[in-house]
Amino acid sequence: MFKPAGRLGALVILHEKSEGIGCLNGPLSETTSSVRWAKLYAGERLPSDPSEWSLIVSMGGPMNVYEEDEYPFLREETEFLRRAIESDVPILGVCLGAQMIAKACGAKVVKSPEMEWGWRNVYLTEEGRRDPVFRRFPSTLRVFQWHEDMFELPEDAVLLATSDDCPNQAFRYRRALGLQFHVEITHAILDDWTRNKPDRHRVLSEFEERENSLFGYAARICRNLLSLETRIS
């Protein structure tokens, strides 16, 4: 198994207080030496050298990647992720984080054909079923969605998953993995997100049915991403 070269553990980039790492916390703690946070929404700055980290995780947020005038930290993060990708640091991006990886790779982020909210099916592509990141995953994943934008596929990236309403759901470029959907959710996170939603009870009930599967997805994604060989294509 690949041993993380970075000496500072995992760096988690947070764009919004309510969009934390949830059930990713356990796998990150188990697979890296430490977990540290960069709370961009609170004015914290990113470190200077992304290559020092074993893993970088960029989480979700309510803003769009192109709202740099309103959220100047997005511009800094784009450059930070670009340098991390060039240094072959493993990167996981969730929702907004996936769009930030795509943007750092020079791809566009556009409106999704359909806004997605709630429990949806995501389907691994043929490449996704073969890709080491999704090793031993089912071909259909039941996951939680909340987004209105969608990343376009960066040049030389591999499309790993798709859905009926949003064709680009997961991609990998070298050792950077972008997930448009959420695998990190916990009951507490969903309880907060659905506070004013009319189908709150149904959403929370389905989470209770799928909690173990989601936690398993999160753990395997972290392990498999860290196991990728340098410059794998």
BELSULUR-V698226 format. One record per residue. N is the residue number from 0. RES is the residue in one small letter. PSI is psi in degrees with one decimal (999 if undefined). Layout:
n: <N | N>
res: <RES | RES>
psi: <PSI | PSI>
//
This chain:
n: <0 | 1 | 2 | 3 | 4 | 5 | 6 | 7 | 8 | 9 | 10 | 11 | 12 | 13 | 14 | 15 | 16 | 17 | 18 | 19 | 20 | 21 | 22 | 23 | 24 | 25 | 26 | 27 | 28 | 29 | 30 | 31 | 32 | 33 | 34 | 35 | 36 | 37 | 38 | 39 | 40 | 41 | 42 | 43 | 44 | 45 | 46 | 47 | 48 | 49 | 50 | 51 | 52 | 53 | 54 | 55 | 56 | 57 | 58 | 59 | 60 | 61 | 62 | 63 | 64 | 65 | 66 | 67 | 68 | 69 | 70 | 71 | 72 | 73 | 74 | 75 | 76 | 77 | 78 | 79 | 80 | 81 | 82 | 83 | 84 | 85 | 86 | 87 | 88 | 89 | 90 | 91 | 92 | 93 | 94 | 95 | 96 | 97 | 98 | 99 | 100 | 101 | 102 | 103 | 104 | 105 | 106 | 107 | 108 | 109 | 110 | 111 | 112 | 113 | 114 | 115 | 116 | 117 | 118 | 119 | 120 | 121 | 122 | 123 | 124 | 125 | 126 | 127 | 128 | 129 | 130 | 131 | 132 | 133 | 134 | 135 | 136 | 137 | 138 | 139 | 140 | 141 | 142 | 143 | 144 | 145 | 146 | 147 | 148 | 149 | 150 | 151 | 152 | 153 | 154 | 155 | 156 | 157 | 158 | 159 | 160 | 161 | 162 | 163 | 164 | 165 | 166 | 167 | 168 | 169 | 170 | 171 | 172 | 173 | 174 | 175 | 176 | 177 | 178 | 179 | 180 | 181 | 182 | 183 | 184 | 185 | 186 | 187 | 188 | 189 | 190 | 191 | 192 | 193 | 194 | 195 | 196 | 197 | 198 | 199 | 200 | 201 | 202 | 203 | 204 | 205 | 206 | 207 | 208 | 209 | 210 | 211 | 212 | 213 | 214 | 215 | 216 | 217 | 218 | 219 | 220 | 221 | 222 | 223 | 224 | 225 | 226 | 227 | 228 | 229 | 230 | 231 | 232>
res: <m | f | k | p | a | g | r | l | g | a | l | v | i | l | h | e | k | s | e | g | i | g | c | l | n | g | p | l | s | e | t | t | s | s | v | r | w | a | k | l | y | a | g | e | r | l | p | s | d | p | s | e | w | s | l | i | v | s | m | g | g | p | m | n | v | y | e | e | d | e | y | p | f | l | r | e | e | t | e | f | l | r | r | a | i | e | s | d | v | p | i | l | g | v | c | l | g | a | q | m | i | a | k | a | c | g | a | k | v | v | k | s | p | e | m | e | w | g | w | r | n | v | y | l | t | e | e | g | r | r | d | p | v | f | r | r | f | p | s | t | l | r | v | f | q | w | h | e | d | m | f | e | l | p | e | d | a | v | l | l | a | t | s | d | d | c | p | n | q | a | f | r | y | r | r | a | l | g | l | q | f | h | v | e | i | t | h | a | i | l | d | d | w | t | r | n | k | p | d | r | h | r | v | l | s | e | f | e | e | r | e | n | s | l | f | g | y | a | a | r | i | c | r | n | l | l | s | l | e | t | r | i | s>
psi: <142.5 | 130.9 | 122.3 | 128.2 | -29.0 | 148.3 | 0.4 | 11.8 | -149.7 | 136.4 | 122.5 | 121.8 | 120.5 | 130.8 | -16.7 | 137.7 | -36.3 | -3.4 | 72.7 | -168.2 | -10.0 | -126.6 | 0.0 | -17.0 | -46.2 | -54.1 | -38.1 | -40.8 | -34.5 | -29.7 | -10.8 | 165.4 | -25.0 | 164.8 | 123.5 | 155.6 | 145.0 | 99.4 | 86.0 | -33.4 | -21.9 | 9.5 | 3.1 | 147.7 | 155.0 | 150.1 | 165.8 | -31.8 | 103.1 | -22.0 | -10.9 | -9.3 | 145.1 | -33.1 | 140.5 | 132.2 | 124.1 | 118.6 | -173.2 | -175.7 | 161.5 | -11.9 | 169.3 | 152.8 | -24.3 | 4.5 | 50.9 | -28.0 | -38.0 | -31.3 | 80.2 | -23.5 | -18.9 | -36.1 | -44.4 | -41.7 | -38.8 | -46.8 | -39.4 | -46.2 | -36.4 | -44.7 | -34.3 | -42.8 | -43.9 | -27.1 | 3.8 | 32.9 | 132.2 | 133.3 | 135.7 | 124.6 | 131.6 | 122.0 | -108.9 | -38.9 | -38.3 | -40.5 | -34.2 | -38.5 | -46.6 | -44.7 | -40.9 | -24.9 | -0.7 | 7.3 | 158.3 | 154.5 | 124.3 | 174.2 | 134.4 | 148.5 | -32.7 | 138.3 | 134.8 | 129.3 | 131.3 | -168.6 | 127.0 | 160.1 | 137.5 | 138.2 | 127.3 | 137.3 | 173.9 | -41.7 | -37.2 | -38.6 | -26.2 | -19.2 | 139.0 | -22.1 | -36.8 | 30.2 | 130.3 | 24.9 | 150.3 | 157.6 | -22.1 | 126.6 | 133.7 | 112.7 | 171.4 | 138.4 | 144.8 | 89.5 | 155.3 | -15.7 | 169.7 | 138.2 | 144.7 | 160.3 | 124.5 | 153.0 | 133.9 | 5.8 | 163.1 | 125.5 | 120.8 | -25.4 | 153.8 | 175.0 | 172.3 | -35.2 | -15.3 | 106.7 | -26.3 | 102.4 | -26.8 | 141.6 | 158.9 | 133.4 | 111.8 | -115.0 | 21.6 | 126.7 | 125.8 | 127.1 | 117.9 | -23.4 | 171.1 | 122.9 | -5.3 | -6.5 | 144.9 | 173.6 | -40.2 | -41.1 | -47.8 | -34.8 | -39.2 | -45.8 | -29.8 | 12.6 | -37.2 | 22.2 | 139.1 | -27.4 | 29.0 | -48.4 | -43.2 | -41.9 | -45.7 | -35.9 | -41.2 | -33.9 | -42.4 | -31.8 | -30.4 | 3.3 | -49.9 | -40.2 | -44.3 | -43.3 | -37.6 | -41.6 | -47.6 | -44.9 | -43.5 | -37.0 | -45.0 | -48.0 | -46.3 | -36.8 | -42.2 | -19.4 | -9.7 | 138.5 | 153.7 | 134.4 | 25.5 | 143.4 | 999>
//
